[in-house]
Amino acid sequence: MKSKISTILFFTFVAAMLIPFQSVMIPLVTVFGRFEMLNQGGLIFMYIGFGASLSIFLYHGALNNIPKSLDEAATIDGANRFQVFWFIIFPILKPITVTVAILNIIWIWNDYLLPSLVINTPGSETIPLKMFFFFGEYTKQWHLAMAGLTLAIVPVIIFYFFAQRSIIKGVSDGAVK
């Protein structure tokens, strides 16, 4: 549904994509520190907030390409709003959903800066934070670092292989238009 409020919200999220993280990281950590949210829960909350802008932007572009006649035809056939979304719109959005998932998973899995600012509990670091300990001031343990980095990339590669069919379909659908 298009309305003035939805348009304002959309442009607010798009404008938020233009703000670099480095300009808000210190105030963000200060505010979350006051509420004692510098832990994994606060990190998840921050990832949702920072990832929402790109996800909304991509979904907005995909939803604009779906003809309104599909909604109207399903409504005439007796489907309610939930059924129209779940059985008509959502399957069409599968390629963009997989694209959003891949972009967010790779970004969150490889992020170093935000977890280094937020997580201060020993033993609860992310893999990129743990990889930092292989490189000291005077020594570099390349053999351990390469083994750790190889293990760190395996889950992303496995996810990509499961999502590959949807990625190829999304690319080919976008090329045919």
C-alpha positions as CSV (number, residue, x, y, z in Angstrom):
1,M,0.0,0.0,0.0
2,K,1.4,3.3,-1.0
3,S,0.9,6.3,1.3
4,K,2.6,9.4,2.3
5,I,3.9,7.8,5.5
6,S,5.4,4.8,3.6
7,T,7.1,7.0,1.2
8,I,8.7,9.1,4.0
9,L,9.8,5.9,5.8
10,F,11.3,4.5,2.6
11,F,13.3,7.7,1.9
12,T,14.4,7.8,5.6
13,F,15.8,4.3,5.3
14,V,17.5,5.1,2.0
15,A,19.0,8.3,3.5
16,A,20.3,6.2,6.4
17,M,22.3,4.1,3.9
18,L,24.3,7.3,3.1
19,I,25.6,7.7,6.7
20,P,28.9,5.9,7.2
21,F,29.1,3.6,10.2
22,Q,32.3,5.3,11.4
23,S,30.5,8.5,12.0
24,V,28.0,7.0,14.4
25,M,30.0,4.2,16.0
26,I,31.2,6.2,19.1
27,P,27.8,7.7,19.9
28,L,26.2,4.3,19.3
29,V,28.5,2.5,21.7
30,T,28.0,5.2,24.3
31,V,24.2,5.0,24.1
32,F,24.2,1.2,24.2
33,G,26.7,1.2,27.1
34,R,24.3,3.4,29.1
35,F,21.6,0.8,28.6
36,E,24.0,-2.0,29.4
37,M,23.5,-3.6,25.9
38,L,27.1,-4.1,25.0
39,N,26.7,-7.8,24.5
40,Q,25.5,-10.3,21.9
41,G,21.9,-9.0,22.2
42,G,22.9,-5.5,21.5
43,L,25.1,-6.6,18.6
44,I,22.1,-8.5,17.0
45,F,19.9,-5.4,17.5
46,M,22.6,-3.2,15.8
47,Y,22.9,-5.6,12.9
48,I,19.2,-5.5,12.3
49,G,19.2,-1.7,12.4
50,F,22.1,-1.4,10.0
51,G,21.0,-4.1,7.6
52,A,17.4,-3.0,7.4
53,S,18.1,-0.1,5.0
54,L,19.7,-2.1,2.2
55,S,17.1,-4.9,2.7
56,I,14.2,-2.5,2.4
57,F,15.8,-0.8,-0.6
58,L,16.2,-4.1,-2.4
59,Y,12.7,-5.4,-1.5
60,H,11.1,-2.0,-2.6
61,G,12.7,-2.4,-6.0
62,A,11.5,-6.0,-6.4
63,L,8.0,-5.2,-5.2
64,N,7.6,-2.3,-7.7
65,N,8.2,-4.8,-10.5
66,I,5.3,-7.1,-9.5
67,P,2.1,-6.1,-11.3
68,K,-0.9,-5.0,-9.2
69,S,-3.1,-7.3,-11.3
70,L,-1.7,-10.3,-9.5
71,D,-3.1,-9.0,-6.2
72,E,-6.4,-8.1,-7.8
73,A,-6.8,-11.5,-9.5
74,A,-6.1,-13.4,-6.3
75,T,-8.5,-11.2,-4.4
76,I,-11.3,-11.8,-7.0
77,D,-10.6,-15.6,-6.6
78,G,-11.3,-15.3,-2.9
79,A,-7.9,-14.9,-1.3
80,N,-7.4,-12.7,1.8
81,R,-4.4,-10.4,2.2
82,F,-2.3,-13.0,3.9
83,Q,-3.0,-15.6,1.3
84,V,-2.2,-13.1,-1.5
85,F,1.1,-12.3,0.1
86,W,2.1,-15.9,1.1
87,F,1.0,-17.8,-2.0
88,I,1.4,-15.1,-4.8
89,I,3.9,-12.4,-3.8
90,F,6.3,-14.2,-1.5
91,P,7.2,-16.9,-4.1
92,I,8.0,-14.2,-6.6
93,L,10.3,-12.6,-4.0
94,K,12.3,-15.7,-3.5
95,P,15.3,-14.6,-5.6
96,I,15.6,-11.2,-3.8
97,T,15.1,-12.9,-0.5
98,V,18.1,-15.1,-1.2
99,T,20.1,-12.1,-2.4
100,V,19.3,-10.2,0.8
101,A,20.1,-13.2,2.9
102,I,23.5,-13.7,1.2
103,L,24.5,-10.1,1.4
104,N,23.6,-9.9,5.1
105,I,25.2,-13.2,6.0
106,I,28.5,-12.4,4.4
107,W,28.5,-8.9,5.9
108,I,27.7,-10.1,9.4
109,W,29.9,-13.1,9.3
110,N,33.0,-11.1,8.2
111,D,32.4,-8.0,10.3
112,Y,35.2,-7.0,12.6
113,L,34.7,-3.3,13.6
114,L,31.2,-3.5,15.2
115,P,31.9,-6.7,17.3
116,S,35.2,-5.3,18.4
117,L,33.4,-2.2,19.8
118,V,30.4,-4.0,21.3
119,I,31.6,-7.4,22.6
120,N,33.8,-7.0,25.7
121,T,33.2,-10.4,27.3
122,P,36.1,-12.9,27.0
123,G,35.0,-16.1,25.4
124,S,32.2,-14.6,23.4
125,E,34.1,-13.1,20.5
126,T,33.2,-13.7,16.9
127,I,35.5,-15.5,14.5
128,P,37.0,-12.3,13.0
129,L,37.8,-11.1,16.5
130,K,39.5,-14.4,17.3
131,M,41.5,-14.3,14.1
132,F,43.1,-11.1,15.4
133,F,45.0,-13.0,18.0
134,F,47.0,-14.9,15.4
135,F,48.8,-11.7,14.6
136,G,51.0,-10.2,17.3
137,E,53.4,-7.3,17.4
138,Y,56.5,-9.4,16.9
139,T,55.1,-12.7,15.6
140,K,52.7,-13.8,13.0
141,Q,51.4,-17.4,13.1
142,W,50.5,-17.8,9.4
143,H,49.9,-21.5,9.6
144,L,47.3,-21.2,12.3
145,A,45.8,-18.1,10.8
146,M,45.3,-19.8,7.4
147,A,43.7,-22.8,9.0
148,G,41.4,-20.6,11.0
149,L,40.4,-18.5,8.0
150,T,39.7,-21.6,6.0
151,L,37.4,-22.9,8.7
152,A,35.8,-19.4,9.0
153,I,34.8,-19.3,5.3
154,V,33.3,-22.8,5.1
155,P,29.8,-21.9,6.5
156,V,29.4,-19.1,4.0
157,I,30.5,-21.3,1.1
158,I,28.0,-24.0,2.2
159,F,25.2,-21.5,2.4
160,Y,26.1,-20.2,-1.0
161,F,25.9,-23.7,-2.6
162,F,22.4,-24.2,-1.1
163,A,21.3,-20.8,-2.4
164,Q,23.0,-21.0,-5.8
165,R,19.9,-22.1,-7.7
166,S,17.9,-19.1,-6.5
167,I,20.8,-16.8,-7.2
168,I,21.0,-18.0,-10.8
169,K,17.2,-17.7,-11.2
170,G,17.3,-14.2,-9.9
171,V,20.1,-13.1,-12.2
172,S,18.4,-14.7,-15.2
173,D,15.0,-13.2,-14.4
174,G,16.6,-9.8,-14.1
175,A,18.4,-10.2,-17.5
176,V,15.3,-11.1,-19.5
177,K,13.2,-8.0,-18.7
